[in-house]
Amino acid sequence: MSRNLTPIWFLKIIEFFLLLVSSLDMSFYGGMSLSILVWNLTLGNDTWERLKRAMRGRFLPTTFKRDLKKKLQHLNQGNNSVSDYYQEMQITMLRCGVQDCDEDKMIRFHSGLRREIQDIVDYKDYNTTNRLLHLALLAEKEL
């Protein structure tokens, strides 16, 4: 039974390349860095996924996923704007790999809003996350 393992020297070269390109500090829309773009164009997505798994296994603590899920569980608006809070929630959900249905996402978003905004939004009718976000933005402007 043979396993398809990537040679260590190959990973070292790729690691050096990614560090070199990431030192340019260039990001595109949505956080896609230049190194990811170049990697996907040259070697394909499957190889990139294998490299990401290897890098995560080597450099991330074993509690990383658990810590992200805790962060998502306790995420709230605090002093952030509604749009910043929504964006942080979306990013954290992506990093955790959580794919909530629209109803669950609405509940998660609503429960993290500031109390004053929740009170205003509760009197409105919404049935999608986008509608709830729009109403929360309007409520924020009222305050």
N, C-alpha and C positions, 0 to 999 in steps of 0.2 A: 504494500500500500504506500504509494508515494504522495507526499504533500507538496503543494505548490508554494514554497517559501521564497520570499524575495531575498536575494543575497544582501548581507550586511553592507558591503561596499556600495551597493546601489542605493540603499537607504541613506548612507552617509553623504553621498553625492547629492541626493535630492534634498536632504536636510540642509546642506550648505547652500544649495541653490535657493531654497525657500527663505533662509535667513538673509541671503544677499538681496533677493528681490523685496522681501518685506522691509528691509532697512531703507528702501526708497520711500516708504510710508505713503504709498499711493493706494487709494481706495476708490472703488466705483460705487454707483448707486446700490443700495441694499447691502453694503458691507462686503461685496465681492472684491477681494484684493487682486492685485496684478498677478501674484504668484498662482492663485487658484485659476485665474483665467488662462494663463500660459500653460499650466499643467493640464487642464481639461482639453485645450486645443491640441497639445502635442501628444499626450500619452493616453488620453481617454478617461472616462469616469470610473471604470472598474478599478484601475490601478490607483487612482486618487483615493477611492474609498478604502482600499487595502492600506495605503500609506497613512490615512487618517486613523484607522484602527490601531495600527502599529504605534503611531505617535501618541495616541491617547493612552494606550497601555503602558507606554514608557514614561510619559511625563505628567499624567494626571493622577491625582490621588484616588484611591479606591472609593472614597466617599464623595467624589465629585458629583455624580448623578443624584445621590441622596441630598446633598447640599443644595443643588439646583431645585429639586422638587420641594424642599423646605422653603426656599426663597419664593417659589411660585405660590405655595400654600399661604404664606404670610404677606404676600405682596399687597400693598395698598397705596393710595394716591399720595398721602402725606402732604408735603408742600409742593409737589410737582403739579404741572398743569394736567388737564385731562388727556390731552394728546400725548404728552410725555409718558403718563402712566399707562395709557393704552399700548403705546409702542413698547414700553418695557415689558408689559404682560405678554405681548405677541412674541418678542424675542426670547423671553424666558420659556414660553411654551414650546417654541421651536427647538431650543437647546435641550429641553427635557424630553422631547419627542412626544409630547402630549398633543393629541388630536381630539379635542372636545367637540361635541356636536354644538350647533349654534345656541341651543337652549342653555347648555352647561357653560359655554363661554359668556353668555349674557349674565348668568348668575355670578360667575367668577368676577367679571368686570364690575357689575353693580355692587357687589359686596365690598370691593376695595375702594370705591369712591368715597370722598369725604361726606360726612353726614348731611351737610346742608344741600349738597348736590343730589344725594340720594332722595331726600325729602321732596325736592322739586321734581325729579324724574319720576317718582312714584305716582304722581298725579297725571302723568302722560301715558299715552298708549304706544307701545312698541312691541314688535314681534321679531326683530332681527338685531344682531349685534351692531350693524351699521346705523340703524335707527336709534338705538340706545346711545351710541357714541355721539351722534348728531345732537340728541336731546341733552346729553351731559355737557357738550361744548356750549350749547345755548344757555344752559343753567349756569355754567361757569361765567359766561359773559354778564348774566344778570347780577351776579354777586359782586 
